[in-house]
Amino acid sequence: MNASYRQIAHWLTIASLCGGLLACSDNPSADLEEYVRTTKSQQRSSIAPLPEFQPYESFAYQATDLRDPFTEPTFSHVRAVNNIPSNNGIKPDFDRGTEALEEFPLDSLRMVGTL
């Protein structure tokens, strides 16, 4: 037991000597303190006031009772279809392959988000 007290006393002596040496050293932040002191002693310039902003006017969306443009329209009256073929030369190409998005009906497509 006597050896353990000696070892503890030895380490305590070393720690107190190191602490004493550190306490007597120079102040490492002396240059920082001098800079703060000179900066505080300088004249302060005036800061320009913030510009006035125009108030934000919110937009009230009032088209909720209108027809959804992405659903198939329902007409109350049926238009007469003109079955006379027109020869203007512009016709859809029915022999082309379908694109990837053409395989889905329009009412099943929903917007998830924007980038």
C-alpha positions in Angstrom: 0.0 0.0 0.0 2.9 2.3 0.7 4.0 2.1 -2.9 0.6 3.1 -4.3 0.6 6.2 -2.1 4.0 7.0 -3.3 3.0 6.6 -6.9 -0.1 8.9 -6.4 2.1 11.5 -4.7 4.6 11.3 -7.6 1.8 11.9 -10.2 0.3 14.7 -8.2 3.6 16.4 -7.9 4.2 16.2 -11.7 0.7 17.5 -12.3 1.1 20.5 -10.0 4.4 21.4 -11.5 2.9 21.3 -15.0 0.0 23.4 -13.8 2.3 25.9 -12.3 4.4 26.2 -15.4 1.3 26.7 -17.6 0.0 29.4 -15.2 3.2 31.4 -15.5 3.2 31.4 -19.3 2.3 34.3 -21.5 -1.3 35.1 -22.5 -1.7 33.5 -25.9 -4.7 35.7 -26.8 -3.0 39.0 -26.1 -2.9 40.0 -29.8 -6.6 39.1 -30.1 -7.4 41.3 -27.1 -5.4 44.2 -28.6 -7.3 43.8 -31.9 -10.7 43.9 -30.1 -9.6 47.0 -28.1 -8.5 48.9 -31.2 -11.6 47.9 -33.2 -13.9 49.0 -30.4 -12.1 52.4 -30.1 -12.6 53.2 -33.8 -15.5 55.4 -34.9 -18.7 53.6 -35.8 -20.3 54.4 -39.1 -24.0 54.6 -39.5 -25.8 51.8 -41.2 -28.3 52.6 -43.9 -31.9 51.6 -42.9 -33.5 48.6 -44.6 -35.5 49.4 -47.7 -39.3 49.3 -47.5 -40.8 46.2 -49.0 -44.2 46.2 -50.7 -46.7 44.0 -48.8 -47.4 40.6 -50.4 -50.9 40.3 -51.8 -52.1 36.8 -51.7 -54.1 35.3 -54.6 -57.4 33.6 -53.9 -57.9 30.8 -56.3 -61.6 30.8 -57.2 -61.8 28.3 -60.1 -62.6 25.3 -58.0 -66.2 25.1 -59.2 -65.1 25.0 -62.9 -64.7 21.8 -64.9 -61.5 19.9 -64.5 -59.5 20.2 -67.8 -58.1 16.7 -67.5 -61.3 14.7 -67.3 -63.3 13.7 -70.4 -66.0 16.4 -71.1 -69.6 15.5 -70.8 -71.9 17.5 -73.2 -75.5 18.1 -72.6 -76.2 18.1 -76.3 -74.7 16.0 -79.0 -73.3 17.8 -82.0 -74.1 16.5 -85.4 -71.1 14.7 -86.8 -70.2 15.7 -90.4 -69.4 12.3 -92.0 -68.2 13.9 -95.2 -64.5 13.2 -95.5 -62.3 16.2 -96.1 -59.5 16.1 -98.5 -57.2 18.6 -97.0 -54.2 16.2 -96.9 -53.7 16.4 -93.1 -54.5 13.0 -91.5 -53.2 11.2 -88.4 -50.8 8.3 -89.0 -52.6 5.3 -87.5 -49.7 2.9 -88.4 -47.2 4.5 -86.1 -46.1 2.9 -82.8 -47.5 4.3 -79.5 -45.3 6.2 -77.2 -44.8 5.2 -73.5 -47.3 7.7 -72.0 -49.9 6.9 -74.6 -50.5 3.5 -73.0 -52.1 5.2 -70.0 -55.5 6.9 -70.0 -55.4 10.6 -69.2 -57.6 10.4 -66.1 -55.1 8.0 -64.5 -52.2 10.5 -64.8 -51.7 12.7 -61.7 -49.1 15.3 -61.0 -46.9 14.3 -58.1 -44.5 17.2 -57.8 -42.2 19.5 -59.6 -38.5 19.8 -59.9 
